[in-house]
Amino acid sequence: MHAVPCITVACMHDLKLVMTMAASLRVNCTVVSPPGAGCVMGAPWWMALVADCPLPALLDCGQAAGYAACALRMGVSGVIVHVSVAQHRALVSLAQMTGGHVMEQRPASLDLPPRDAAPVLERYLRTFPAG
């Protein structure tokens, strides 16, 4: 089994680029919010951003179990949160009820450059096998 590429997205422009490129190259990938975005921008922002996105999407909540719990209750499908073992267990239980999942570690993720991101993204995605 191979690793699925992850790409950090923070705006609709970047998300559309990732969706288009992934579809054209037939590569499965995951979109990830910027680090700690769940605490700064919140789950409603992330849900609005990825509402029409067919790709798996992960909201990074940093060390904030409360923000991660709120995001799961709101319907965010995946959160990244680095918390104590007890908090992690509670979040996993909540995720089981909401159909979401919890990751302890942020996956390695490509940060798109502010300009000319398309060729950078294409080179990155081409390093992974087509799905």
RODO-2510 file (C-alpha; in nm, 4 decimals, decimal comma):
residues 131
     n   res          X          Y          Z
     1     m     0,0000     0,0000     0,0000
     2     h     0,1295     0,3477    -0,0835
     3     a     0,0941     0,6724     0,1038
     4     v    -0,1721     0,9157    -0,0117
     5     p    -0,0385     1,2645    -0,0849
     6     c    -0,1620     1,5459     0,1376
     7     i    -0,1861     1,9093     0,0313
     8     t    -0,2405     2,2053     0,2623
     9     v    -0,5229     2,4324     0,1443
    10     a    -0,6445     2,7552     0,3003
    11     c    -0,8610     2,9073     0,0282
    12     m    -1,1057     2,8130    -0,2456
    13     h    -0,8539     2,8949    -0,5206
    14     d    -0,6045     2,6394    -0,3876
    15     l    -0,8752     2,3812    -0,3213
    16     k    -1,0083     2,4077    -0,6784
    17     l    -0,6550     2,3705    -0,8142
    18     v    -0,5984     2,0562    -0,6056
    19     m    -0,9338     1,9026    -0,7035
    20     t    -0,8773     1,9731    -1,0733
    21     m    -0,5185     1,8466    -1,0773
    22     a    -0,5969     1,5337    -0,8755
    23     a    -0,8851     1,4488    -1,1075
    24     s    -0,6843     1,5094    -1,4250
    25     l    -0,3922     1,2965    -1,3012
    26     r    -0,6282     1,0392    -1,1439
    27     v    -0,4405     1,0580    -0,8149
    28     n    -0,6082     1,0152    -0,4785
    29     c    -0,5069     1,2804    -0,2295
    30     t    -0,6189     1,4424     0,0938
    31     v    -0,6579     1,8118     0,1660
    32     v    -0,5408     1,9385     0,5032
    33     s    -0,6077     2,2721     0,6703
    34     p    -0,3136     2,4861     0,7791
    35     p    -0,1744     2,3959     1,1231
    36     g    -0,4089     2,5067     1,4007
    37     a    -0,6721     2,6385     1,1583
    38     g    -0,9480     2,4700     1,3586
    39     c    -0,8670     2,7037     1,6479
    40     v    -0,8217     3,0178     1,4397
    41     m    -1,0705     2,9865     1,1543
    42     g    -1,3063     2,7309     1,3070
    43     a    -1,5030     2,4327     1,1863
    44     p    -1,7716     2,6390     1,0058
    45     w    -1,5027     2,7936     0,7823
    46     w    -1,3553     2,4508     0,7011
    47     m    -1,6953     2,2951     0,6335
    48     a    -1,7859     2,5806     0,3980
    49     l    -1,4512     2,5534     0,2196
    50     v    -1,4657     2,1770     0,1619
    51     a    -1,8445     2,1453     0,1205
    52     d    -1,8226     2,0485    -0,2487
    53     c    -1,4862     1,8745    -0,2266
    54     p    -1,4899     1,5019    -0,3112
    55     l    -1,1471     1,4505    -0,1517
    56     p    -1,0879     1,3499     0,2097
    57     a    -1,0368     1,6619     0,4206
    58     l    -0,8666     1,7024     0,7588
    59     l    -0,9053     1,9991     0,9936
    60     d    -0,5976     2,0630     1,2088
    61     c    -0,7050     2,1672     1,5593
    62     g    -0,3563     2,1842     1,7115
    63     q    -0,3705     2,0961     2,0808
    64     a    -0,7330     2,2012     2,1304
    65     a    -0,9503     1,9013     2,2156
    66     g    -1,2538     2,1267     2,2550
    67     y    -1,2255     2,2643     1,9020
    68     a    -1,1757     1,9135     1,7674
    69     a    -1,4865     1,7905     1,9525
    70     c    -1,6940     2,0809     1,8206
    71     a    -1,5717     2,0115     1,4675
    72     l    -1,6652     1,6435     1,4928
    73     r    -2,0099     1,7310     1,6301
    74     m    -2,0602     1,9757     1,3411
    75     g    -1,9855     1,7014     1,0893
    76     v    -1,6190     1,7511     1,0027
    77     s    -1,5083     1,4089     0,8835
    78     g    -1,1505     1,4190     1,0068
    79     v    -0,9559     1,6152     1,2650
    80     i    -0,5909     1,6318     1,3598
    81     v    -0,5317     1,7026     1,7264
    82     h    -0,2365     1,6419     1,9574
    83     v    -0,3834     1,5904     2,3044
    84     s    -0,3492     1,3722     2,6122
    85     v    -0,4324     1,0030     2,5920
    86     a    -0,7601     1,0514     2,7840
    87     q    -0,8698     1,3360     2,5566
    88     h    -0,7753     1,1353     2,2490
    89     r    -0,9849     0,8395     2,3683
    90     a    -1,2826     1,0680     2,4279
    91     l    -1,2439     1,2217     2,0813
    92     v    -1,2190     0,8788     1,9187
    93     s    -1,5421     0,7762     2,0954
    94     l    -1,7113     1,0912     1,9697
    95     a    -1,5772     1,0326     1,6187
    96     q    -1,7247     0,6820     1,6209
    97     m    -2,0657     0,8324     1,6937
    98     t    -2,0335     1,1061     1,4298
    99     g    -1,8718     0,8971     1,1570
   100     g    -1,5497     1,0964     1,1713
   101     h    -1,1938     1,0076     1,2561
   102     v    -0,9165     1,1521     1,4702
   103     m    -0,5475     1,1687     1,3850
   104     e    -0,2805     1,2331     1,6486
   105     q    -0,0110     1,3454     1,4079
   106     r    -0,0306     1,5896     1,1202
   107     p     0,0640     1,4084     0,8000
   108     a     0,3433     1,5385     0,5807
   109     s     0,1736     1,7859     0,3513
   110     l     0,2683     1,9984     0,0523
   111     d     0,2337     2,3720     0,1168
   112     l     0,1423     2,5345    -0,2116
   113     p     0,3474     2,8410    -0,3054
   114     p     0,1567     3,1704    -0,3347
   115     r     0,2414     3,1967    -0,7073
   116     d     0,2690     2,9399    -0,9849
   117     a     0,1374     2,6600    -0,7657
   118     a     0,0114     2,4437    -1,0547
   119     p     0,3507     2,3119    -1,1738
   120     v     0,4646     2,2505    -0,8157
   121     l     0,1446     2,0591    -0,7390
   122     e     0,1652     1,8598    -1,0618
   123     r     0,5261     1,7525    -0,9941
   124     y     0,4310     1,6528    -0,6393
   125     l     0,1235     1,4517    -0,7407
   126     r     0,3093     1,2759    -1,0226
   127     t     0,5399     1,1173    -0,7629
   128     f     0,2437     0,9087    -0,6449
   129     p     0,0801     0,6247    -0,8392
   130     a    -0,2501     0,6934    -1,0110
   131     g    -0,5535     0,5518    -0,8333
***
